[in-house]
Amino acid sequence: MFEIVIAALVFVVLLYFAFYFSFRKTKRRKGSETSPEQKQLLNENVAYYNGLDDNEKVQFEERIQDFLANCKVTGISCRVEELDRLLVASGAIIPVFAFPNWKYYNLDEVLIYPDRFDSNYQTGTEKSNILGMVGTGVMEGKMIISKNALREGFTIGNDKKNTAIHEFVHLIDKADGVIDGIPKALHNNLFAIPWLNLIKRKIDEIQSFESDINPYGATNNAEFFSVAAEYFFERPKLLQEKHPNLYASLEKIFLKQMSKKELKTYNIKSIGRNEDCPCGSGKKFKKCCGRLAS
């Protein structure tokens, strides 16, 4: 009888701690109010924010403050400024803005590196060619983003690239347990088969040099999804013109009619066709990510 009582007490204690830690994991801190200085930074640097009406801007501000209250942004060998924090949060909220209850429960910290890094998270090596990464294994719950790439994603308006959006789309994809290019957490399997068929056709076009989509999108389905999302949120009108079926599918996935938005900021700039491509390929923009683009 004594052993049964002890076993019952142990079970109750374990059950208590299970509920306690589960509650702690899901309990979220409330975000602070957005300051006038933060609003100005958003207005000057985030084109998507400027395309929102006044009510939507308030919602966007609340969402980024909620994100920043529950996810640390930490500089590694570099200083994280308020602009960097706001750009990270904007990259998180833009893809899920149409989903008001979305939370990144699979992320607790974003690490900002000064520049590109390698697979061992080191900078300045011969293999330092990574701009962003969603952590796995010992880095589970972490994301790494190059500070230079983070800022370029929001300041260069014609390259169809945004590293922050790219990595957060991977996290959205990962919410169902696997990064496979099918965002089941958003729409279950509602249009998985036609979406996969479309991905295959578009990857074939990239590999045949008949596409202006970032060649990195041909790596696999997951990378294509993130690359296509960058294009969708950065150059929606051009995407609709050149890839109408892809644009229409992404509208259904993200529940946003991006082509109707005016995306403007004070600090946005364009990269010249004869300038080095910001992807780091060493090629001119017109022969790399700007190929076939108007």
ZABANU-834833 format. One record per residue (C-alpha): x, y, z; residue in three letters; residue number from 1. Coordinates in steps of 0.001 Angstrom, whole numbers, plus 500000, padded with zeros to 6 digits. Layout:
// ZABANU-834833
(atom (X Y Z) ALA NUM)
...
***
This chain:
// ZABANU-834833
(atom (500000 500000 500000) MET 1)
(atom (502834 502373 500919) PHE 2)
(atom (504476 501828 497512) GLU 3)
(atom (501175 502553 495755) ILE 4)
(atom (500762 505832 497661) VAL 5)
(atom (504339 506892 496810) ILE 6)
(atom (503822 505995 493155) ALA 7)
(atom (500590 508009 493114) ALA 8)
(atom (502329 511020 494675) LEU 9)
(atom (505181 510813 492159) VAL 10)
(atom (502636 510659 489321) PHE 11)
(atom (500795 513724 490653) VAL 12)
(atom (504065 515669 490990) VAL 13)
(atom (505150 514747 487473) LEU 14)
(atom (501727 515668 486133) LEU 15)
(atom (501932 519031 487897) TYR 16)
(atom (505320 519846 486389) PHE 17)
(atom (504168 518714 482947) ALA 18)
(atom (501247 521151 483077) PHE 19)
(atom (503437 523848 484651) TYR 20)
(atom (506109 523779 481967) PHE 21)
(atom (503519 523419 479228) SER 22)
(atom (501794 526528 480530) PHE 23)
(atom (505084 528396 480736) ARG 24)
(atom (505900 527468 477160) LYS 25)
(atom (502627 528784 475780) THR 26)
(atom (502283 531838 478027) LYS 27)
(atom (503289 534900 476048) ARG 28)
(atom (504440 538332 477111) ARG 29)
(atom (502440 541341 475988) LYS 30)
(atom (504098 543691 473523) GLY 31)
(atom (504686 547349 474301) SER 32)
(atom (503242 550258 472353) GLU 33)
(atom (504969 551302 469152) THR 34)
(atom (506836 554557 469673) SER 35)
(atom (506803 557462 467189) PRO 36)
(atom (510467 556705 466467) GLU 37)
(atom (509659 553086 465625) GLN 38)
(atom (506777 554149 463385) LYS 39)
(atom (509129 556461 461528) GLN 40)
(atom (511657 553640 461022) LEU 41)
(atom (508908 551387 459690) LEU 42)
(atom (507629 554133 457429) ASN 43)
(atom (511097 554812 456016) GLU 44)
(atom (512259 551215 455600) ASN 45)
(atom (509379 548727 455239) VAL 46)
(atom (507532 549053 451938) ALA 47)
(atom (504854 546543 452960) TYR 48)
(atom (503975 548675 456005) TYR 49)
(atom (503478 551707 453768) ASN 50)
(atom (501025 549771 451629) GLY 51)
(atom (498656 549292 454583) LEU 52)
(atom (495769 551526 455547) ASP 53)
(atom (495727 553225 458952) ASP 54)
(atom (493870 550415 460733) ASN 55)
(atom (496125 547770 459200) GLU 56)
(atom (499195 549734 460258) LYS 57)
(atom (498010 549636 463862) VAL 58)
(atom (497511 545859 463587) GLN 59)
(atom (500948 545449 462021) PHE 60)
(atom (502551 547481 464805) GLU 61)
(atom (500806 545385 467470) GLU 62)
(atom (501916 542172 465766) ARG 63)
(atom (505579 543180 465556) ILE 64)
(atom (505568 544292 469199) GLN 65)
(atom (504068 540939 470213) ASP 66)
(atom (506787 539179 468235) PHE 67)
(atom (509596 541235 469791) LEU 68)
(atom (508197 540698 473292) ALA 69)
(atom (508410 536946 472844) ASN 70)
(atom (511496 536458 470679) CYS 71)
(atom (514974 537753 471499) LYS 72)
(atom (517048 539422 468788) VAL 73)
(atom (520729 539014 469686) THR 74)
(atom (523792 540387 467945) GLY 75)
(atom (526762 538056 467459) ILE 76)
(atom (529939 540122 466985) SER 77)
(atom (527804 543045 465886) CYS 78)
(atom (525513 545658 467380) ARG 79)
(atom (521765 545178 466950) VAL 80)
(atom (520055 548512 466389) GLU 81)
(atom (516362 549249 466716) GLU 82)
(atom (516036 549186 462928) LEU 83)
(atom (517394 545624 462863) ASP 84)
(atom (514867 544473 465456) ARG 85)
(atom (512006 546059 463511) LEU 86)
(atom (513170 544532 460217) LEU 87)
(atom (513378 541065 461769) VAL 88)
(atom (509877 541453 463217) ALA 89)
(atom (508551 542790 459915) SER 90)
(atom (510000 539789 458090) GLY 91)
(atom (508156 537591 460568) ALA 92)
(atom (504768 539292 460298) ILE 93)
(atom (504552 540101 456576) ILE 94)
(atom (503967 536478 455419) PRO 95)
(atom (501347 535784 458119) VAL 96)
(atom (499647 539166 458341) PHE 97)
(atom (496412 537656 457003) ALA 98)
(atom (496493 535102 459853) PHE 99)
(atom (495859 537170 463017) PRO 100)
(atom (496287 534274 465429) ASN 101)
(atom (499596 533063 464037) TRP 102)
(atom (502439 532773 466581) LYS 103)
(atom (505980 531529 466025) TYR 104)
(atom (506000 528960 468800) TYR 105)
(atom (508945 527235 467063) ASN 106)
(atom (511245 530255 467526) LEU 107)
(atom (512668 531880 470657) ASP 108)
(atom (515717 533799 469386) GLU 109)
(atom (517045 535385 466209) VAL 110)
(atom (520830 535706 466033) LEU 111)
(atom (522181 538561 463920) ILE 112)
(atom (525594 537925 462363) TYR 113)
(atom (527540 540816 460819) PRO 114)
(atom (527794 539117 457432) ASP 115)
(atom (527670 535737 455685) ARG 116)
(atom (528519 532625 457692) PHE 117)
(atom (529277 528955 457059) ASP 118)
(atom (527538 525746 458153) SER 119)
(atom (529523 525838 461410) ASN 120)
(atom (528168 529341 462129) TYR 121)
(atom (531580 530934 461497) GLN 122)
(atom (532122 534157 459552) THR 123)
(atom (535082 535102 457401) GLY 124)
(atom (535877 531583 456167) THR 125)
(atom (536129 530397 452561) GLU 126)
(atom (532746 528694 452947) LYS 127)
(atom (530982 531675 454502) SER 128)
(atom (528216 531979 451910) ASN 129)
(atom (525043 531603 453995) ILE 130)
(atom (522782 534650 454430) LEU 131)
(atom (520175 533078 456705) GLY 132)
(atom (519350 529782 458366) MET 133)
(atom (516614 528166 460441) VAL 134)
(atom (518336 526218 463204) GLY 135)
(atom (518011 522481 463810) THR 136)
(atom (519428 520097 466408) GLY 137)
(atom (521282 522081 469092) VAL 138)
(atom (520157 525253 467282) MET 139)
(atom (516472 524292 467363) GLU 140)
(atom (514332 527334 468084) GLY 141)
(atom (516976 529692 466674) LYS 142)
(atom (517312 531598 463438) MET 143)
(atom (520473 533197 462073) ILE 144)
(atom (520416 536146 459689) ILE 145)
(atom (523238 538219 458216) SER 146)
(atom (522821 541863 459235) LYS 147)
(atom (523862 543058 455772) ASN 148)
(atom (521393 540700 454068) ALA 149)
(atom (518628 541695 456493) LEU 150)
(atom (518987 545359 455612) ARG 151)
(atom (519501 544816 451884) GLU 152)
(atom (516296 542774 451803) GLY 153)
(atom (514310 545853 452752) PHE 154)
(atom (516356 548570 451011) THR 155)
(atom (516862 547021 447546) ILE 156)
(atom (513473 547075 445881) GLY 157)
(atom (514049 545374 442539) ASN 158)
(atom (516032 542217 443321) ASP 159)
(atom (513028 540105 444440) LYS 160)
(atom (514916 539103 447569) LYS 161)
(atom (514333 539449 451285) ASN 162)
(atom (516356 537154 453536) THR 163)
(atom (514135 537722 456572) ALA 164)
(atom (510955 536792 454674) ILE 165)
(atom (512768 533802 453159) HIS 166)
(atom (513734 532367 456557) GLU 167)
(atom (510392 533051 458212) PHE 168)
(atom (508595 531291 455357) VAL 169)
(atom (510806 528285 456154) HIS 170)
(atom (509547 528500 459766) LEU 171)
(atom (505946 528673 458562) ILE 172)
(atom (506648 525628 456406) ASP 173)
(atom (508242 523896 459420) LYS 174)
(atom (505236 524475 461703) ALA 175)
(atom (503731 521128 460647) ASP 176)
(atom (506974 519343 461585) GLY 177)
(atom (508723 519210 458213) VAL 178)
(atom (510184 521773 455790) ILE 179)
(atom (508910 520485 452445) ASP 180)
(atom (507492 523481 450595) GLY 181)
(atom (503896 522699 451585) ILE 182)
(atom (502585 525088 454295) PRO 183)
(atom (500103 522653 455841) LYS 184)
(atom (499926 524755 458999) ALA 185)
(atom (498196 527466 456949) LEU 186)
(atom (495881 525426 454740) HIS 187)
(atom (496299 521723 455554) ASN 188)
(atom (496494 519793 452250) ASN 189)
(atom (493863 521865 450484) LEU 190)
(atom (495841 522352 447278) PHE 191)
(atom (499026 520377 447900) ALA 192)
(atom (498987 518352 444665) ILE 193)
(atom (498436 521241 442197) PRO 194)
(atom (500943 523317 444213) TRP 195)
(atom (503595 520590 443952) LEU 196)
(atom (502906 520200 440235) ASN 197)
(atom (503350 523941 439765) LEU 198)
(atom (506616 523890 441735) ILE 199)
(atom (507942 521138 439483) LYS 200)
(atom (507123 523098 436330) ARG 201)
(atom (508714 526253 437691) LYS 202)
(atom (511872 524434 438817) ILE 203)
(atom (512128 522931 435328) ASP 204)
(atom (511954 526451 433882) GLU 205)
(atom (514717 527644 436210) ILE 206)
(atom (516942 524720 435286) GLN 207)
(atom (516295 525388 431586) SER 208)
(atom (517342 529056 432047) PHE 209)
(atom (513854 530190 431057) GLU 210)
(atom (512935 531924 434296) SER 211)
(atom (513725 535123 436186) ASP 212)
(atom (513087 533362 439517) ILE 213)
(atom (516164 533164 441757) ASN 214)
(atom (518074 530017 440653) PRO 215)
(atom (518413 529008 444311) TYR 216)
(atom (514729 528142 444131) GLY 217)
(atom (515628 525090 442047) ALA 218)
(atom (517445 523531 445032) THR 219)
(atom (514322 521771 446319) ASN 220)
(atom (510597 522376 446952) ASN 221)
(atom (511192 524108 450282) ALA 222)
(atom (513683 526585 448850) GLU 223)
(atom (511411 527238 445895) PHE 224)
(atom (508545 528099 448249) PHE 225)
(atom (510689 530601 450175) SER 226)
(atom (512195 532118 447021) VAL 227)
(atom (508750 532456 445428) ALA 228)
(atom (507442 534112 448602) ALA 229)
(atom (510265 536670 448460) GLU 230)
(atom (509291 537480 444869) TYR 231)
(atom (505593 537659 445830) PHE 232)
(atom (506116 540191 448622) PHE 233)
(atom (508908 542181 446929) GLU 234)
(atom (507756 542432 443280) ARG 235)
(atom (504118 541254 443178) PRO 236)
(atom (503134 543103 439979) LYS 237)
(atom (506110 541667 438096) LEU 238)
(atom (505394 538181 439434) LEU 239)
(atom (501768 538420 438323) GLN 240)
(atom (502904 539543 434872) GLU 241)
(atom (505569 536879 434322) LYS 242)
(atom (504164 533985 436379) HIS 243)
(atom (500373 534455 436688) PRO 244)
(atom (499688 530896 437891) ASN 245)
(atom (502383 531099 440542) LEU 246)
(atom (501153 534505 441658) TYR 247)
(atom (497570 533226 441925) ALA 248)
(atom (498679 530238 444010) SER 249)
(atom (500658 532434 446401) LEU 250)
(atom (497633 534728 446752) GLU 251)
(atom (495665 531712 447954) LYS 252)
(atom (498425 530594 450304) ILE 253)
(atom (499084 533973 451937) PHE 254)
(atom (495544 535369 451472) LEU 255)
(atom (496929 538628 450123) LYS 256)
(atom (496313 540479 446850) GLN 257)
(atom (499815 541893 446749) MET 258)
(atom (499646 543197 443176) SER 259)
(atom (497106 545823 444275) LYS 260)
(atom (499415 547292 446904) LYS 261)
(atom (501699 550277 446449) GLU 262)
(atom (505031 549331 447993) LEU 263)
(atom (507035 552479 448689) LYS 264)
(atom (509559 553638 451277) THR 265)
(atom (511822 556645 451609) TYR 266)
(atom (514991 554556 451743) ASN 267)
(atom (514238 551979 449050) ILE 268)
(atom (516698 551795 446165) LYS 269)
(atom (517189 549797 442982) SER 270)
(atom (520233 547829 441961) ILE 271)
(atom (521631 548554 438508) GLY 272)
(atom (521743 545805 435908) ARG 273)
(atom (525525 546133 435598) ASN 274)
(atom (526144 546071 439348) GLU 275)
(atom (527283 542927 441177) ASP 276)
(atom (524338 540730 442087) CYS 277)
(atom (523547 540992 445823) PRO 278)
(atom (523181 537195 446030) CYS 279)
(atom (526976 536927 446096) GLY 280)
(atom (527334 534848 442941) SER 281)
(atom (530025 537143 441576) GLY 282)
(atom (527961 537755 438428) LYS 283)
(atom (526419 540992 437229) LYS 284)
(atom (522804 541467 438310) PHE 285)
(atom (521582 541316 434703) LYS 286)
(atom (523194 537882 434249) LYS 287)
(atom (522013 536477 437578) CYS 288)
(atom (518939 537341 439631) CYS 289)
(atom (518016 540201 437275) GLY 290)
(atom (518002 537918 434258) ARG 291)
(atom (514761 538133 432233) LEU 292)
(atom (513382 540699 434642) ALA 293)
(atom (512024 544020 433466) SER 294)
***
